[in-house]
Each structure stands twice: as structure tokens, then as C-alpha cells.
Amino acid sequence: MLKLFRSKIILALALMLTMLMIGILGYRFVSDYDWLDALYMTIITVTTVGFMEVKPLDADAKVFTIFLIVSSVFIFAFAISVITEYILSRNSLQLLKMKKVKNAIDKLNDHVIVCGFGRNGMQAAARLKAYNKPYVVIEREREIIEKYEDEVLFIEGDANEDEVLQTAGIEKAQYLISSLPDDAANLMVVLSARQMNNNLFIISRASLITSQKKLHLAGADKVIMPDKIGGDHMASLVVIPDLITFMDKLSTEGEHTTNLEEVAIEDFKDQMECNSLRDLDLRRKTGCTIIGYIEPNGNYIINPEADLPLQPKSKVIVLGRPEQIRKLNQMFHLE
């Protein structure tokens, strides 16, 4: 709709410019004015300011002036109406978009709030979208919002402000990812978010090692240093290249390409009787292999024993080819 209005504005400006050119050329050749006088006569005529003519007009010049006045009145009226309609419609559309975003957020529960839509925030949003995890992005740069607003649920504002976090539904959110480029800004977001929702799982970005401890003290559950991870990865490609390449092959991009899956034990127990990993028998049923077990207290067990007893609120990490992961999801209705 806005594109239609923009095209109308371009048309109105083109008509106005055309009218000015016709006026200048008309006075130049009909009344034999020089170029400056022709421009002056055209401006005072189309704007109807009522100044005196440069010199008396003959009959031909009067007819041309009448034509110029009538034409300019209609063209300028058209231009004003188009610009006014564009401004009003833009404001109305903006209000409708804000209302639509608010309604969508009100319906969310256990969603993710992503603060900042820079390089890291964009990657986080892409991963969440691949796993169909509902999320909201807080971003203050209008240009970024306009570029991606058809694909992402945006809230325009500063993530450091409590009102903006409340608009993002922080009371009902399950996770918050603070990916702002400045450590001090991330620290303020973490402090505010922790005070507003004590059960929120907060993940924050950090650029400096000295910021890690501060962010943890402020309430962050996990602190990620993208630069450190990138450097370690590049160095590992020199020291253990084949192993790192193999790990890169373990894609977790989305439901059709993933090789790793994290499943809550309750998802299995709802559909079958299982007291140990052996009872799950995932290798025979789906081809997937259990490579990790997460205890309720968060302790990780790598390559667990088959007779390991399953505890409530624990999770298993399974490895498999994409088709095996899909079979697992379909068999136990995990999708």
C-alpha cells in the first residue's frame, strides 16, 4: 500500500516539474522573456502569490497564463492530497502494525526475547526460527526493523528500558538472549530482566573476559564470547582439522538437516514404560544413538551406560542422520 502512495507522490512531483518546465518555456518563447524572467513569472503564477508581471502581457501571454494557473491549481491540489494521504496512511499503518505486534506477543508463552538484531542476534533468530521456537526481537534501529519486519516480530525500543521488556512479554518468557555489541548495555539488560522475571533463563554476549563474571553476578545463566569461540575454532582447524570438520557436519540447523536432538524423558514416558536407557531402545527403533544424558540438576554424562536409571525432568541427547532424527520425532510425536 505504501508503495502505491510512493508511486503517486513520484507522479505528482513529475507533474509539478513538468508544469514548471512548460511555464518557463512558454514565457520564454510566447512573451520573449529572458530565462530568469521566465522562471520568475512561472513561479509567481503557479504559486498564485499575486506579484506584478515583469512586463505587460499580450493576448497570447494572457491565454497561456490562464492555462498555467488552472493547470497548476489542479496539479498542486493533487500533490497536496497525495502527500497528506500518504502521511495519514503511514501513521495508520504504523498503528495497525503496532497493534498486530502487541496482539501476537499477548498470545505468546514460554517464548524467547532477543535483544539486538545485529550479527549475533540475527543468527540466534535464524536458529530459533529453524526450530519453530517463538521469539520476539527488541531493536531500536528503525532501518533494521523496516528491512526485516515482514519476517520477524519486532519491538522498537531500547532493551534497557523496563517498559520495552514488559511489552516483549518478559513475565511470560522462558529465555532472554542479550546480543548487544556493548558489554555495559548487556549488563543492564541482564540486571533488569533478572529483576522482572526470576525464572528467566538468560544468555548474554560478552566481548571482554572481565565482563563474564560481572554478567554472571548480574543474573546471566550463560555468557557467550563469540570472538573467543571463533578463535578457538580456527586454531582447532589447525590442530585437529578432521575432528572439527566432523563436528561441523553435525548440523543442528533445522528439522530437515539436524543430526543432534535433545529430548525430555517425559516425552518418552508419556508413551511407553521406560526406567533405563536400555528400555528406550532407540537404536533399534529409530537408528539414533544416545550420546549424552542430562540429569535434573544439570550434570552432563557423556556416553551413558545402557542401564543408567532415568530420572524425572532429565533429558537425553541423541545422534543420528536427518532421516533417523525425523523418524524419532514422528515415532514419539516430538515435532
C-alpha positions as CSV (number, residue, x, y, z in Angstrom):
1,M,0.0,0.0,0.0
2,L,2.8,2.4,0.9
3,K,4.5,1.6,-2.4
4,L,1.3,2.7,-4.2
5,F,1.4,6.0,-2.4
6,R,5.1,6.5,-3.2
7,S,4.4,6.0,-6.9
8,K,1.6,8.6,-6.6
9,I,4.0,11.0,-5.0
10,I,6.5,10.5,-7.7
11,L,3.8,11.1,-10.3
12,A,2.7,14.3,-8.5
13,L,6.3,15.6,-8.4
14,A,6.8,14.7,-12.0
15,L,3.7,16.7,-13.0
16,M,4.8,19.7,-10.9
17,L,8.2,19.7,-12.5
18,T,6.6,19.3,-16.0
19,M,4.3,22.3,-15.2
20,L,7.3,24.4,-14.2
21,M,9.2,23.5,-17.4
22,I,6.1,24.3,-19.6
23,G,5.8,27.7,-17.8
24,I,9.4,28.6,-18.3
25,L,9.4,27.6,-22.0
26,G,6.1,29.3,-22.6
27,Y,7.1,32.6,-21.2
28,R,10.4,32.4,-22.9
29,F,9.0,31.9,-26.4
30,V,5.5,33.2,-26.2
31,S,6.3,36.5,-24.4
32,D,10.0,36.7,-25.4
33,Y,11.2,36.8,-21.7
34,D,14.7,36.0,-20.8
35,W,15.3,32.8,-18.8
36,L,15.4,34.4,-15.4
37,D,12.2,36.5,-16.0
38,A,10.5,33.4,-17.5
39,L,11.3,31.4,-14.3
40,Y,10.1,34.3,-12.1
41,M,6.8,34.6,-14.0
42,T,6.3,30.9,-13.8
43,I,6.9,30.7,-10.0
44,I,4.6,33.7,-9.2
45,T,1.9,32.3,-11.5
46,V,1.8,28.7,-10.3
47,T,2.0,29.7,-6.6
48,T,-0.6,32.5,-7.1
49,V,1.2,35.0,-4.9
50,G,0.0,37.9,-6.9
51,F,3.1,39.8,-7.7
52,M,3.2,42.2,-10.7
53,E,4.2,40.9,-14.1
54,V,7.7,41.7,-15.4
55,K,6.1,43.5,-18.3
56,P,2.5,43.8,-19.7
57,L,1.2,40.6,-21.2
58,D,-0.2,40.5,-24.7
59,A,-3.2,38.3,-25.6
60,D,-1.2,35.1,-26.3
61,A,0.6,35.5,-23.0
62,K,-2.6,36.1,-21.1
63,V,-4.2,32.9,-22.6
64,F,-1.0,31.0,-21.7
65,T,-1.1,32.4,-18.1
66,I,-4.7,31.4,-17.7
67,F,-3.9,27.8,-18.8
68,L,-0.9,27.7,-16.5
69,I,-2.9,29.0,-13.5
70,V,-5.7,26.5,-14.0
71,S,-3.4,23.6,-14.6
72,S,-1.1,24.3,-11.7
73,V,-4.1,24.6,-9.3
74,F,-5.2,21.1,-10.1
75,I,-1.7,19.6,-10.1
76,F,-0.8,21.3,-6.8
77,A,-4.1,20.2,-5.3
78,F,-3.4,16.6,-6.4
79,A,0.1,16.7,-5.0
80,I,-1.1,18.1,-1.6
81,S,-3.8,15.5,-1.4
82,V,-1.4,12.6,-2.2
83,I,1.2,13.8,0.3
84,T,-1.5,14.2,3.0
85,E,-3.0,10.8,2.3
86,Y,0.5,9.2,2.4
87,I,1.3,10.7,5.8
88,L,-2.1,9.8,7.3
89,S,-2.0,6.3,5.8
90,R,1.6,5.8,7.0
91,N,0.6,6.7,10.6
92,S,-2.4,4.5,10.4
93,L,-0.5,1.5,9.0
94,Q,2.2,2.0,11.7
95,L,-0.6,2.0,14.4
96,L,-2.1,-1.2,12.9
97,K,1.4,-2.9,12.8
98,M,2.0,-2.0,16.4
99,K,-1.4,-3.3,17.4
100,K,-0.8,-6.5,15.4
101,V,2.6,-7.0,17.1
102,K,1.0,-6.4,20.6
103,N,-1.7,-9.0,19.9
104,A,0.8,-11.5,18.7
105,I,3.0,-11.0,21.8
106,D,0.0,-11.3,24.1
107,K,-0.6,-14.8,22.7
108,L,3.0,-15.9,23.3
109,N,4.0,-18.0,26.2
110,D,7.4,-19.5,27.1
111,H,8.9,-17.6,24.2
112,V,12.4,-16.1,23.7
113,I,13.3,-12.4,23.8
114,V,16.3,-11.5,21.6
115,C,17.8,-8.1,22.5
116,G,19.6,-6.6,19.5
117,F,19.3,-7.7,15.8
118,G,23.0,-7.4,14.8
119,R,25.1,-10.2,13.5
120,N,24.7,-12.4,16.6
121,G,21.1,-11.6,17.2
122,M,20.3,-12.4,13.6
123,Q,22.0,-15.8,13.8
124,A,20.1,-16.5,17.0
125,A,16.8,-15.6,15.5
126,A,17.5,-17.8,12.4
127,R,18.2,-20.8,14.6
128,L,15.1,-20.2,16.7
129,K,13.0,-19.9,13.5
130,A,14.5,-23.2,12.2
131,Y,13.3,-24.9,15.4
132,N,9.9,-23.1,15.3
133,K,10.7,-21.6,18.7
134,P,8.6,-18.4,19.2
135,Y,10.6,-15.3,19.7
136,V,10.4,-11.5,19.9
137,V,13.3,-9.1,18.9
138,I,13.9,-5.8,20.6
139,E,15.7,-3.4,18.2
140,R,16.0,0.4,18.3
141,E,17.3,1.0,14.8
142,R,14.3,1.8,12.6
143,E,16.2,0.9,9.3
144,I,16.8,-2.6,10.5
145,I,13.2,-3.0,11.6
146,E,11.8,-1.8,8.3
147,K,14.1,-4.2,6.4
148,Y,13.1,-7.4,8.3
149,E,9.6,-6.5,9.8
150,D,7.8,-8.9,7.4
151,E,9.9,-11.8,8.7
152,V,10.5,-11.0,12.4
153,L,8.3,-9.9,15.3
154,F,9.9,-6.6,16.3
155,I,9.5,-4.3,19.2
156,E,11.1,-0.9,18.6
157,G,12.9,0.5,21.6
158,D,15.8,0.2,24.0
159,A,16.1,-3.2,25.7
160,N,17.5,-1.4,28.8
161,E,14.1,0.1,29.5
162,D,11.7,-1.9,31.7
163,E,8.7,-0.8,29.7
164,V,10.1,-2.3,26.5
165,L,10.9,-5.6,28.2
166,Q,7.3,-5.6,29.6
167,T,6.0,-5.0,26.1
168,A,8.0,-8.0,24.9
169,G,6.2,-10.2,27.5
170,I,9.1,-10.8,29.8
171,E,6.9,-12.1,32.6
172,K,5.8,-15.0,30.3
173,A,9.1,-15.5,28.5
174,Q,11.2,-18.6,29.1
175,Y,14.6,-17.3,27.7
176,L,16.3,-14.0,27.0
177,I,19.2,-13.6,24.7
178,S,21.1,-10.3,25.1
179,S,23.3,-9.9,22.0
180,L,24.0,-6.2,22.2
181,P,27.5,-5.2,21.0
182,D,28.3,-3.3,24.2
183,D,29.1,-5.3,27.4
184,A,27.7,-2.5,29.6
185,A,24.4,-2.5,27.8
186,N,24.2,-6.3,28.1
187,L,24.9,-5.9,31.8
188,M,22.0,-3.5,32.3
189,V,19.6,-5.7,30.3
190,V,20.6,-8.8,32.4
191,L,20.0,-6.8,35.6
192,S,16.6,-5.6,34.5
193,A,15.5,-8.9,33.1
194,R,16.5,-10.8,36.2
195,Q,14.6,-8.4,38.5
196,M,11.5,-8.7,36.3
197,N,11.5,-12.5,35.9
198,N,13.5,-14.6,38.4
199,N,12.7,-17.8,36.5
200,L,14.0,-16.5,33.2
201,F,17.0,-18.3,31.6
202,I,19.3,-15.5,30.5
203,I,22.0,-15.9,27.9
204,S,24.3,-12.9,27.3
205,R,27.0,-12.0,24.9
206,A,30.3,-10.6,26.2
207,S,33.3,-9.1,24.3
208,L,35.7,-8.9,27.2
209,I,36.8,-11.7,29.6
210,T,36.5,-9.3,32.5
211,S,32.8,-8.9,31.7
212,Q,32.0,-12.6,32.2
213,K,32.0,-12.6,36.0
214,K,30.0,-9.3,36.1
215,L,27.3,-10.7,33.8
216,H,27.1,-13.9,35.9
217,L,26.8,-11.9,39.1
218,A,24.1,-9.7,37.4
219,G,22.0,-12.8,36.8
220,A,23.1,-14.3,33.4
221,D,22.8,-18.1,33.3
222,K,25.2,-18.4,30.4
223,V,27.7,-16.0,29.0
224,I,29.0,-16.5,25.4
225,M,32.1,-14.8,23.9
226,P,31.7,-15.1,20.1
227,D,35.2,-13.8,19.4
228,K,36.8,-16.4,21.7
229,I,34.7,-19.2,20.2
230,G,35.7,-18.1,16.7
231,G,39.4,-18.0,17.6
232,D,39.3,-21.4,19.3
233,H,37.5,-22.9,16.3
234,M,40.1,-21.6,13.8
235,A,43.0,-22.8,15.9
236,S,41.3,-26.2,16.3
237,L,41.2,-26.5,12.5
238,V,45.0,-26.4,12.5
239,V,45.5,-28.8,15.4
240,I,42.7,-31.4,14.9
241,P,41.2,-30.5,11.5
242,D,39.4,-33.8,10.8
243,L,37.7,-33.9,14.1
244,I,36.5,-30.3,13.8
245,T,35.3,-30.9,10.3
246,F,33.3,-33.9,11.5
247,M,31.8,-31.8,14.3
248,D,30.8,-29.2,11.8
249,K,28.9,-31.9,9.9
250,L,26.7,-32.5,13.0
251,S,24.3,-29.8,11.8
252,T,21.6,-28.5,14.1
253,E,20.2,-26.0,11.6
254,G,16.6,-27.3,11.5
255,E,14.2,-30.2,11.4
256,H,15.2,-31.4,8.0
257,T,19.0,-31.2,8.4
258,T,19.7,-31.8,12.1
259,N,21.9,-34.6,13.4
260,L,21.5,-33.9,17.1
261,E,18.4,-33.8,19.1
262,E,17.6,-33.0,22.8
263,V,14.6,-34.9,24.2
264,A,13.0,-34.7,27.7
265,I,12.4,-38.1,29.4
266,E,8.8,-37.1,30.0
267,D,8.3,-37.2,26.2
268,F,9.1,-40.9,26.2
269,K,7.4,-41.8,29.5
270,D,4.1,-40.4,28.2
271,Q,4.0,-43.0,25.5
272,M,5.9,-46.0,26.9
273,E,7.2,-47.6,30.1
274,C,10.9,-46.9,30.5
275,N,13.1,-47.0,33.6
276,S,16.5,-47.0,31.9
277,L,18.2,-46.1,28.7
278,R,18.0,-49.7,27.6
279,D,14.2,-49.6,27.9
280,L,14.1,-46.8,25.3
281,D,15.8,-49.0,22.7
282,L,16.2,-46.0,20.4
283,R,19.0,-47.6,18.3
284,R,16.7,-50.5,17.2
285,K,13.5,-48.4,16.8
286,T,14.9,-45.3,15.1
287,G,18.6,-45.8,14.3
288,C,19.5,-43.0,16.7
289,T,22.2,-43.3,19.3
290,I,22.1,-41.8,22.8
291,I,25.4,-40.0,23.3
292,G,24.6,-37.9,26.4
293,Y,22.4,-37.7,29.4
294,I,21.5,-34.6,31.4
295,E,20.5,-35.1,35.0
296,P,17.8,-32.9,36.6
297,N,20.5,-30.9,38.5
298,G,22.2,-30.1,35.1
299,N,25.0,-32.6,35.4
300,Y,26.1,-33.9,32.0
301,I,27.0,-37.6,31.4
302,I,28.8,-38.3,28.2
303,N,28.2,-41.8,26.6
304,P,26.0,-43.0,29.4
305,E,25.6,-46.7,30.3
306,A,22.6,-48.6,29.0
307,D,21.4,-49.5,32.5
308,L,21.5,-45.9,33.7
309,P,18.2,-45.2,35.5
310,L,16.1,-42.4,34.1
311,Q,15.1,-39.6,36.5
312,P,12.1,-37.2,36.1
313,K,12.9,-33.9,34.4
314,S,16.1,-35.3,32.9
315,K,17.0,-35.3,29.2
316,V,18.8,-37.4,26.6
317,I,20.9,-36.2,23.7
318,V,20.7,-38.4,20.6
319,L,22.8,-38.6,17.5
320,G,21.6,-39.7,14.1
321,R,21.2,-38.9,10.4
322,P,18.5,-36.4,9.4
323,E,16.1,-39.2,8.4
324,Q,16.7,-41.0,11.7
325,I,16.0,-37.9,13.7
326,R,12.8,-37.3,11.7
327,K,11.8,-40.9,12.4
328,L,12.4,-40.4,16.1
329,N,10.3,-37.2,16.1
330,Q,7.5,-38.9,14.2
331,M,7.5,-42.1,16.4
332,F,7.3,-40.3,19.7
333,H,5.4,-37.3,18.4
334,L,8.1,-34.8,19.3
335,E,7.5,-32.4,16.5
